[in-house]
Amino acid sequence: MLGKELSKALREGRRVYGTCVTSTAPTWPAMIASTGVDLAFIDTEHTPIDRAQLAWMCLAFRTLRVAPIVRIPKPDPFLACMALDGGATGVIVPYVESPAQVHDLRGAVKLRPLKGKRLENVLAGDENLESATESYLAARNEDRVMIINIESTPALERLEEIISVPELDAVLVGPHDLSISLGVPEQYNHPVFLEAITTVIRKCRQQRIGVGIHFSDGIESEIMWARQGANLIMHSSDGALVRQTLLADLARFRKELGDDKTAIVSSREPSNETI
């Protein structure tokens, strides 16, 4: 599934599946693709992936018909352009809190290569494009996907304005940062947190854009949210999945083999902040 197809599915409410990829191992894209995911969420906000690594990863995933969606480090249209120039199908933009930020990102993702004063005027609604230019830009950018992270109470307060910006494809909740902003750190079953998630899902689906939660603390919560209408299933990350599986397997080994040596491991799962 690539850009145009992915955007259409998100807006129509069809479920799409992805996972966060942080490994730069050359064999990783083919392994991820073999699972049948629709997109690879490549995180450059919390990882040291450089531009050269990012470019070959995007090319590999695109060749395998898995959409490479890159999370840039901050809400910056220039960083969005860099990711797209490197081969990304789309971007995920962290910590968006205002419609103005989304308008600027729309210019970078959906109206390229228009720049400068004309772009500012178009985004502000002060100028209309010629029909030929409008058709050209629509065709050139039809495979570009724009997803934003909602991760704070200010974003929740302005959610309706934010998701009303034209050409936004989906919202992805960052549960770790959102729980902290709500005053219930990592309490993902707290009524305040659950109410916030329910509100985001409802409002996004009313606006006919995709919505999901990037979660690694249990598939049951993801299934529950999907039943409420979340259709962007962004499950965990490669690092978290390896850790969880290895912990479970080692525990079974020790139990089955009667090994009384206790490994010293942290009982705390890595938070979504680090993936």
C-alpha positions as CSV (number, residue, x, y, z in Angstrom):
1,M,0.0,0.0,0.0
2,L,1.5,3.3,-1.1
3,G,0.5,7.0,-0.7
4,K,-2.7,7.6,-2.6
5,E,-4.1,4.2,-1.6
6,L,-3.1,4.7,2.0
7,S,-4.7,8.2,2.2
8,K,-7.9,6.9,0.7
9,A,-8.1,4.0,3.1
10,L,-7.5,6.2,6.1
11,R,-10.2,8.7,5.1
12,E,-12.7,6.0,4.3
13,G,-12.3,4.4,7.8
14,R,-10.7,1.2,6.5
15,R,-8.1,-0.2,8.9
16,V,-4.5,0.0,8.0
17,Y,-1.7,-1.6,9.9
18,G,1.8,-0.5,10.7
19,T,4.6,-0.6,13.2
20,C,7.4,1.7,14.3
21,V,10.8,0.8,12.8
22,T,14.0,1.9,14.4
23,S,16.5,-0.7,13.2
24,T,18.7,0.2,10.2
25,A,19.7,-3.4,9.6
26,P,19.7,-4.0,5.8
27,T,17.6,-7.1,6.1
28,W,14.9,-5.4,8.2
29,P,12.7,-3.9,5.5
30,A,12.1,-7.3,3.8
31,M,11.4,-8.9,7.2
32,I,8.9,-6.2,8.1
33,A,7.2,-6.4,4.7
34,S,6.8,-10.1,5.0
35,T,4.4,-9.6,7.9
36,G,1.9,-7.9,5.7
37,V,1.9,-4.5,7.2
38,D,0.7,-1.6,5.1
39,L,3.2,1.0,6.4
40,A,6.4,1.4,8.2
41,F,6.6,4.2,10.7
42,I,10.2,5.3,10.6
43,D,11.0,7.4,13.7
44,T,13.7,10.1,13.4
45,E,12.5,12.0,16.4
46,H,13.8,9.6,19.1
47,T,16.5,7.8,17.1
48,P,19.9,8.7,15.5
49,I,18.9,7.6,12.0
50,D,20.7,10.0,9.6
51,R,19.5,11.2,6.2
52,A,21.5,8.7,4.1
53,Q,20.2,5.8,6.2
54,L,16.7,7.2,6.0
55,A,16.9,7.4,2.2
56,W,17.8,3.8,1.6
57,M,15.3,2.6,4.1
58,C,12.5,4.6,2.4
59,L,13.6,3.3,-1.0
60,A,13.6,-0.3,0.3
61,F,10.2,-0.1,1.8
62,R,8.7,1.6,-1.3
63,T,10.1,-1.1,-3.5
64,L,8.4,-3.7,-1.2
65,R,5.1,-1.7,-1.5
66,V,5.1,-0.8,2.2
67,A,4.6,3.0,2.7
68,P,7.5,4.6,4.5
69,I,6.0,7.2,6.8
70,V,8.7,9.2,8.6
71,R,8.3,11.0,11.9
72,I,10.3,14.2,11.7
73,P,11.8,15.7,14.9
74,K,9.5,18.7,15.2
75,P,6.6,20.5,13.5
76,D,8.9,22.1,10.8
77,P,7.9,22.2,7.1
78,F,11.5,22.2,6.0
79,L,12.1,19.0,7.9
80,A,9.0,17.5,6.2
81,C,10.5,18.4,2.8
82,M,13.8,16.8,3.7
83,A,12.0,13.5,4.6
84,L,10.0,13.6,1.4
85,D,13.1,14.4,-0.7
86,G,14.7,11.3,0.9
87,G,12.0,9.1,-0.4
88,A,9.3,9.1,2.3
89,T,5.7,8.5,1.2
90,G,4.6,10.8,4.0
91,V,5.4,12.3,7.4
92,I,4.2,12.0,11.0
93,V,4.6,15.3,12.7
94,P,5.1,15.3,16.5
95,Y,3.6,17.6,19.1
96,V,1.3,19.6,16.9
97,E,-0.8,22.1,18.9
98,S,-2.2,24.6,16.5
99,P,-4.0,24.8,13.1
100,A,-1.3,27.2,11.9
101,Q,1.3,24.4,12.2
102,V,-0.8,22.1,10.1
103,H,-1.4,24.8,7.5
104,D,2.4,25.2,7.2
105,L,2.9,21.5,6.9
106,R,0.2,21.2,4.3
107,G,2.3,23.6,2.2
108,A,5.3,21.3,2.5
109,V,3.5,18.0,2.0
110,K,0.6,18.7,-0.3
111,L,1.6,21.8,-2.3
112,R,5.2,21.2,-3.2
113,P,7.2,22.7,-5.0
114,L,5.2,25.9,-4.4
115,K,7.2,28.1,-2.0
116,G,7.7,31.6,-0.9
117,K,5.1,34.4,-0.8
118,R,2.7,32.7,-3.2
119,L,2.5,29.7,-0.9
120,E,2.0,31.9,2.1
121,N,-0.9,33.7,0.3
122,V,-2.5,30.4,-0.7
123,L,-2.3,28.9,2.8
124,A,-3.7,32.1,4.2
125,G,-6.6,32.0,1.8
126,D,-5.6,35.4,0.2
127,E,-4.8,34.0,-3.2
128,N,-6.2,31.3,-5.5
129,L,-4.0,29.1,-7.7
130,E,-4.6,29.0,-11.5
131,S,-6.5,25.8,-12.5
132,A,-3.5,24.4,-14.3
133,T,-1.2,25.0,-11.3
134,E,-3.8,23.5,-8.9
135,S,-4.1,20.4,-11.1
136,Y,-0.4,20.0,-11.4
137,L,0.2,20.2,-7.7
138,A,-2.6,17.8,-6.9
139,A,-1.2,15.2,-9.4
140,R,2.4,15.7,-8.2
141,N,1.5,15.3,-4.5
142,E,-1.3,12.7,-4.7
143,D,0.9,10.0,-3.1
144,R,2.0,12.2,-0.2
145,V,0.5,11.5,3.3
146,M,0.3,13.9,6.2
147,I,-0.3,12.6,9.7
148,I,0.1,14.6,12.9
149,N,0.7,13.6,16.5
150,I,-1.8,14.8,19.1
151,E,0.2,14.6,22.4
152,S,-0.9,17.4,24.7
153,T,-3.9,19.2,26.4
154,P,-3.4,22.3,24.3
155,A,-3.8,20.1,21.2
156,L,-7.0,18.6,22.6
157,E,-8.4,22.0,23.3
158,R,-7.9,23.0,19.7
159,L,-8.6,19.6,18.1
160,E,-11.6,20.6,16.0
161,E,-9.6,23.5,14.5
162,I,-6.6,21.4,13.9
163,I,-8.4,18.5,12.1
164,S,-10.4,21.0,10.0
165,V,-7.2,22.0,8.0
166,P,-7.7,20.7,4.4
167,E,-5.8,17.6,3.2
168,L,-4.8,16.3,6.7
169,D,-4.9,12.5,6.3
170,A,-4.8,11.2,9.9
171,V,-4.2,11.9,13.5
172,L,-1.9,9.6,15.6
173,V,-2.1,9.9,19.4
174,G,1.1,9.8,21.3
175,P,-0.2,8.2,24.5
176,H,2.9,8.6,26.7
177,D,3.2,12.4,26.2
178,L,-0.5,12.9,26.3
179,S,-0.9,11.0,29.6
180,I,1.7,13.3,31.1
181,S,0.1,16.4,29.8
182,L,-3.2,15.3,31.2
183,G,-1.7,14.8,34.6
184,V,-2.0,11.0,34.7
185,P,1.5,9.8,33.7
186,E,1.4,6.4,32.0
187,Q,-2.0,5.6,33.6
188,Y,-3.5,4.3,30.3
189,N,-6.6,3.0,32.0
190,H,-7.3,6.2,33.9
191,P,-10.8,7.7,33.0
192,V,-9.3,11.0,32.1
193,F,-7.0,9.4,29.6
194,L,-9.7,7.1,28.2
195,E,-12.1,10.0,27.7
196,A,-9.4,11.9,25.8
197,I,-8.8,9.0,23.4
198,T,-12.6,8.5,22.9
199,T,-12.9,12.2,22.1
200,V,-10.1,12.2,19.6
201,I,-11.4,9.1,17.8
202,R,-15.0,10.4,17.6
203,K,-14.0,13.9,16.3
204,C,-11.5,12.5,13.7
205,R,-14.1,10.1,12.3
206,Q,-16.7,12.8,12.2
207,Q,-14.2,14.8,10.1
208,R,-13.5,11.7,7.9
209,I,-9.8,11.5,8.6
210,G,-7.9,8.5,9.9
211,V,-7.1,8.1,13.6
212,G,-4.9,5.8,15.7
213,I,-2.8,5.5,18.8
214,H,0.8,4.4,18.8
215,F,0.8,1.9,21.6
216,S,3.2,-0.8,22.8
217,D,1.7,-1.8,26.2
218,G,-0.8,-4.4,25.1
219,I,-2.8,-5.5,22.1
220,E,-6.1,-5.6,24.0
221,S,-6.2,-1.8,24.3
222,E,-5.6,-1.4,20.6
223,I,-8.4,-3.8,19.8
224,M,-10.7,-1.8,22.1
225,W,-9.9,1.5,20.4
226,A,-10.2,-0.1,17.0
227,R,-13.8,-1.1,17.9
228,Q,-14.4,2.5,18.9
229,G,-13.4,3.6,15.4
230,A,-9.6,3.9,15.4
231,N,-8.5,2.7,12.0
232,L,-4.7,3.5,12.0
233,I,-3.4,0.4,13.9
234,M,0.2,1.5,14.7
235,H,1.4,-1.4,16.8
236,S,4.4,-1.1,19.0
237,S,8.0,-1.0,17.6
238,D,10.6,-3.4,16.5
239,G,12.7,-2.8,19.7
240,A,9.7,-3.2,22.1
241,L,8.5,-6.3,20.3
242,V,11.9,-8.0,20.5
243,R,12.3,-7.1,24.2
244,Q,8.8,-8.3,25.1
245,T,9.3,-11.6,23.2
246,L,12.8,-12.2,24.7
247,L,11.6,-11.5,28.2
248,A,8.7,-14.0,27.8
249,D,10.9,-16.7,26.2
250,L,13.6,-16.4,28.9
251,A,11.0,-16.6,31.6
252,R,9.6,-19.8,30.1
253,F,13.1,-21.3,29.7
254,R,13.8,-20.7,33.4
255,K,10.5,-22.2,34.4
256,E,10.7,-25.3,32.2
257,L,14.3,-26.0,32.8
258,G,14.3,-25.3,36.6
259,D,16.9,-22.7,36.3
260,D,17.1,-20.9,39.7
261,K,19.3,-18.1,38.4
262,T,17.4,-14.9,38.3
263,A,18.2,-12.5,35.6
264,I,18.3,-8.9,36.6
265,V,16.0,-7.1,34.3
266,S,13.8,-4.0,34.5
267,S,10.1,-4.8,35.0
268,R,9.2,-1.5,33.5
269,E,8.4,-1.4,29.8
270,P,10.2,1.1,27.7
271,S,7.8,4.1,27.3
272,N,6.4,5.3,24.0
273,E,8.6,8.3,24.4
274,T,11.6,6.3,23.4
275,I,10.0,4.6,20.4
